[in-house]
Amino acid sequence: MTLSKINRSGILFLCITALILAVDSAAARMTPFGESDAVLAYAVLFDFALVIPFLYWLLGARRNGKSIVKMIPFTIAGAAAAWLVLPDGLRGRVWSAVWPVELTILAIELAVVGYEIRVVYRLIRAYRHSARKENDFGEALRSAMRSEFGPSKLKSFVLHDICVIHYLLFSWKRRVSEAAADGSLFTYHRKTSQLLYAGILTHVVAFEAVFVHLLVQQWSHFAAWILTAADVWLLALVWADCRASLLRPVRIMDGVLRIRLGLRLQADVPLDAIGGIASAPEYEPEAKELKHFACPILGAPNVRIELNRPLTVEGLLFQPREVTGIYLALDDPQGFVQSIVQARG
């Protein structure tokens, strides 16, 4: 049977590590000068704290895309292993030799902190620039992160969490935009009964959280608090989504249909990418169609948009997904369809 490349690398790492451990242990225990030779202590420490972690990164972690910086904690573990291998007379040498490694780790940590500060500074600067064009916090932050960091799943998670915090805690002084003079804003929170849904879900989750917490804590207090924290996060997400739904209606601007369904669906659809659009009292899309269409989680869809080319939208947790059509549940579906047709000319 042929071993995979990863398995061969793992076996090679284990063989080399075992050889290093055997040779160093034998040298430390069997040589006559083992009790007083400082060179031996430094050699064992070098193998355990530097060579073995580096081999682990080279033959394993590097293939998984991990940075060599991730191997820094292994140097401390290697130093502790060297202390166990060396005779009593040489163990003091380990700690006197480890401090340069600790200084190196400190320098690397300071460099990482400095890099993070630089990233935050760049993000704040880009956000201030975007905020001059965008009144909405989420849109300004999205534009800033896109210009500075480009598309990535991690960026989407971070953006989603920041938006949850903002709309949950810092958006209550803003007024709701119900309509625009040119008919370019279209609400959707009435059709989906957003406030009623959030209120009912809050009562259900709050009751369930108390019951489950009291039940689970009989076996594990830690697990009980973990489940309670998950319920609190769910309620925070529900109310942040509710607030975002009130503040960010669907709008037509600059030849683009900007779809913002709370924190559940985000899409910028060029009007020339719309191949067909229609409204109905209620659509019932089949499961097969939903594999290629984005659909609102709340409410029965009453608008169907078919695209003439695949576009990327952001669903739950702002994770990207490619679709060929979009379903919407709007308060005024017929007026929305008419506005799209007029905007397309």
N, C-alpha and C positions, 0 to 999 in steps of 0.2 A: 504494500500500500504506500503511495507517495504522499509524503507529508506536505502540507501547505507551507508557503513561505513564512507565514507568521509563526506556525508551529516550529519550524526549523530554527527560527530566530530565538524563540523562547527556550528551546532545548539547548541551543548554543550558549545563551546567557546563563542558564542554570549550570551547565558544565564548567564554564569559565569561572563562575562565582564559586562553585564547589572546589575547584582547583586552587583558587586564591585563598579560600578559607583554610583548606588543608595545609598548604605550604606555610602560610603565615602562622597558623596555630602550632605547627610542628617546629618552626624556627623559634617561636617565642618560648616554647616549653622544653625543647630538647638541646638547644645550643648552650655551651658552657657560659657564654657571656650574656645570656638572656636576662639576667637580673639587673645588669648595670649598663647595657649598651643603649644609649639614647637614639642612635641611628636606627636600631631595630624598631623602637617605639614609633618613630616618625614614619618609617616605611610601612608598618602595619596600619597606622592611622591614615596614611595616604591611600592605601589600597581600599580600606573600609569606607572612608568618608568621601573619597573622590572617584576612584577608579570604578568601584561597583555601581554607584549611582549613575555615573556617566555611561557605563555599559547598558544599564537598564534603559536609559533614555535612547541610546543609539540603536539598540536591538528591539526595543518594544514601544516605548511611549512616543518616539518620534514618528512612527508609522501611523499613530492615531492622531497626529497633528498637535501634540502637546509641546509646549515650549520647554527649553532646557531649564528655565527658571523654576518650573514645577518640581524639579529634582532637588531643589535646595533643602527642603525638610529632611531628605534622606541623608544629608551629610551629618545631621545631629544624630540620627539613628545609627549611622555608621560609626561615629565616634563612641557612642555608648557600646556598640558591639566590640570595638577595639579595646575598650576598657575591660570588658569581660574576658577577652582572649589573652591579654598581656598579663605577665606575672605581677605580683603585688608591688615589686620594686620599681616597675615601670608605669604603673597606672597613673601616677602623678604627672607623668610627661604628657598624657592625653589632654588633660585640662589646660596645661600651659601651651599646648600647640593648637588647641581648638579656638582660642580667642581671635587669631587672624581670620579664621573661617567665619566666626560670628561677626566680625567687622565687615567682611565681604557681604554677608547676608544683609547687614544693616544698610550698607551702601546701596545694594540692589533694591531693598525695600524703599529707601528714600528716592531712588530713581523712579520706581513704580508710582509712588505717591506724587512725585513731580509731574510724571506723565499724566496721571489722572487729573491733577489740577489744571494742566494745560488743556486737556480735553474739555473739562468743565468751562474753562475760560472761552475756548473756541465756540462751545455750544451757546453760552450766554451771549457772546458777541453776534453769532448768527441769528439767535432768537430776537435780539433787539432790532436787527436789520429787517427780519421778516415781520415783526410786529408793526412796523410802519405801514405795511401793505395789508396785513391781515388783522382784523379786530378780534377774531376768536383765538383763544389761547392754544387750543389743540391744533388749529391749522397753522399758526405761526411756529409752534414747536415742531410739527411734522415737516414743514418746509425747511426749518433750520437743521434738523437731524438728517434730512435727505441730502441737503447741500454739503454737509460736513462729513457724513459717514457713509452715504450711499445706502442701497437696500441690503438688509440682512434680517434674519429672524430674531437675533438677539436685540437689534435696534427696535424691532416691532414690539417685543415684550416690554422693553424699557419704556417706550412711548406709551403703550397701553397703561402701564402702572402709574406713570406720571399723570396721565389724563384722568384716571380713576380718582386719584388724590385731589386733583384740581377741581373736577366737577362735583366731587362729594363735599369738599370743605371750603373752596374759595370762589365759587361761581354764583352764590346766592344773591349778590347785589346786582347782577346783570338782569336786564329786562329781556323778556321773550319777544323775538321778532315774529309777529303773526303774519304779516303780509308786506309786500312791497308795491310801490306805485305802478311798476311795470309788470306786475304779476309774475315775478321771477322766483318767489318763495312758495314752497308747498309743504305744509305741515303733515304730520303723520301720527302724532301722539293721541289725538282724539279717536281715530279709527281703531287703534290698538288698545284704547283705555289704559294708557301707560301708568297714570297715577293709581288707578284702581288696582291694576295688576301688582304694582310695587307694594301697595298697602296690604293686599291679601297675602302675598308671598312673605312679607315681613311677619305677619301674625303666625303663619304656618311654620316658618323657619324658627322663630323665637320659641314657640311651644315645643317644637321638635328638639331644639338645641338643649333646653332645660331637661327634657325627659331623657334624651340620650346621654347627656353629661352625668346625670344621677345614676343611670344604669351602668355606664361604662366605668365610672370611677370605683365601682365595687371590685373591678379586676385591675385597673390601672389608672391612677390619677393623671399620669403623663398623657396617655392616649385620650382620656376624656377632654383634657384641655386642648389637645391637638384638634379634635373634632369640633370643639366649640370655636376655636380660632378659624377653622374652615367655614363655619356657619357665619361668623362675623364678616369674613372676607366676601362671602356670597352676597350678604345683604349690602355691603359697601358697593359691590359691583352692580347690584340691581338699582340702587338709588343714584349712583353715578351715571349709569346708563339712562335712567329716567330724566335726570337733569340735563344730560347732553341731548336727549331727544327733544326737550323743550327749547333749548338754545340753538340747535343747529338743524334747521329745516333743510329739505332738499331744495337746491337752487340751480338756476340756469345763469351762467355768467361767462362772458368772453368765449362763446362758442363751445363751452364745456358744461355738461350736466354733472354737477357735484352732488353725489349721493352720500349723505351722512345719516345713517339710521342708528342714532345713539352711538354706542360703542360696539355695535354688532356687525355693521357692514359699512365699509368706506370704499368709495370708488369715484374716480374722475373719468367720465365717459365723454370723449369728443362727440359732438353732434353728428359729424360725418361718419362715425363708427356705428351709428344706429341704423340697422337694416330694416327694422319694422317695429312699430309700437301700437299697442291697443289696450283698451280698458274693458272691464267687465265687472258685474256685481261681485263676482268671486271666481277665482281660478283654483283648480285642483290639479296642480302639476303631479305627474307620475314620478315614481322613485327613479326611473331611468333617466328622466329629463333633469332631475335635480342634481345628477352627477356633473352636469355641464352648465347648470344655471345657479346663480346666487339667489337665495330666497330669504325673506325676513323671518326671524324666529317667532315674532309676535304678530298676531293678526292674520286674517286670510288675505292673500294677495289679490289686488284688483287692477294691477297694471303689469303688462308683460312687455319687456323690451328685448328684442332680438338683435344681436350684434352681427355686423358683417365681417368681423375679424375677432379673434380671441383677445381678451383684455385681462389684465391682472387686477383683482380686487382684494380687499383685506376683510377677512371674516372675524370670527371670535379671536380675541387676544391680538388682533391686528395681523394675523398670519396671512401671508399672500396666497392667492389661489387664482388659477386661470379659468375663465368662464367664457361661454359664448352667448349668454343671455342673463337677464336680471328680472326677478319679480319684485314688485313693490306693493306695500299696503299704505295708500295715501288717503288723506281726508277728502280730497277733491280729485279723483282720478281722471274725470273727463276734462276738467280744466287743465290738468297737467298735460294730457295728451295733446290738446289743442295748442298749448304753449310750445310744446316741442315741435309740432308740425310747423307752426308759424316761425319759430326760431330757425328751423332748417331751410325755410324759404320754399 
